[in-house]
Amino acid sequence: MKVSDKNVQKDVLNAINSKTGKKVTEKDISKLASGVKPSTLQSEEQLRQLIKQVSGMVNIPVSESTVNDIIQAVKGSNLNTGSLEQLMKMMASKKK
């Protein structure tokens, strides 16, 4: 892992923790990310499940409309499993 990647991860964690008031660790994200496969990002059902898991982890309810927006953004962005931080950041910036 490059230093810049480590800094991005730290920035994302800090943003999530400051927005949610809940301490999310790199271990929490790694555990969640370990279950994400390329097929997860192609399946709307699996994406919905992942969004609910992330929502629960950061204790932020996500409306159905926001879930749909996130799914469309993920499908349109060619997000890969190495970019789970992007999904977390996207969710943290969305309002319910």
N, C-alpha and C positions, 0 to 999 in steps of 0.2 A: 504494500500500500504506500502510495506517495504521500509526502508531507502535506501537500495541498489537499489531497483527499481526506486526510485526518482532520485538517482544519475545517473543511466543509462539514464533515460529520459533527465536529464539536459545535460549529455554528448552528447547525440544524437542531442538535440536542438542546443547546442554550435557548434557541427560539421557541422550541416546543415547551421546554420547562418553564420559561418565563410567561408564555401565553396561557398555559394550562394550570400553572401552580402545582403541577404534579411532577415528581422526579422520574424521568424516563432515562434509563441507562443504556449504554452501548450494548450491554448484554441482553436487555429486553428487546432491542431492535434486531440484534443478531439472531436471537431465538425466533422471532417472528419472520425475519428474512430467510432463515434457513428452510422454511416451509414453502417459500415462494419459488415457483418454477416458471419457465417461459410460458407454459400452458395456462398458468394462473392468470397471466395478464391478457390472455386471449379469450378466456371464458368469463362472460358477464356474471354468471352465478358465483364463480370463485372470486372475482373482483369484489363483488358485493360482500362476500364473507370476509375478505381481507380488509375492506374498508371498515366493517363492523369491528374487527379485531383491533385495528389501529385506533378507532374511535373509543373503544373500551379502554385501551392502554393509556390514552391521554385524557380520558374522562370528559370527552366532548361529544355531545349528541350530534348526529349528522342527519339532516332531513333527507327525505327521499329525493327531493329536487337536487340537493347538493350531491348525493350519491350518484345520481344520473349525470350531473355535470362532471364529476370526477371520472366516472367510467368513460364518458365521451373524450375527456382530455387525455386519459391514459391510452385509449385506443387510437387517438389521433396523433399522439406524440412518439409512438414507437418506444415507449418506456421499457427498459429491460430490468432484469432482476438485480443488476448491479446498481440500479438507481432507485432503490426503495426509498432513499432519503428524499427524493423528489416528491414521491407520493405523500410521505409524511409531512413535508413542508407545504404541499398543496392543501392537505387537509387542515393543517394548523392555521393557514391563512383564510380558509373559508369560514363564513359565518353560518349559523344554523338557519 
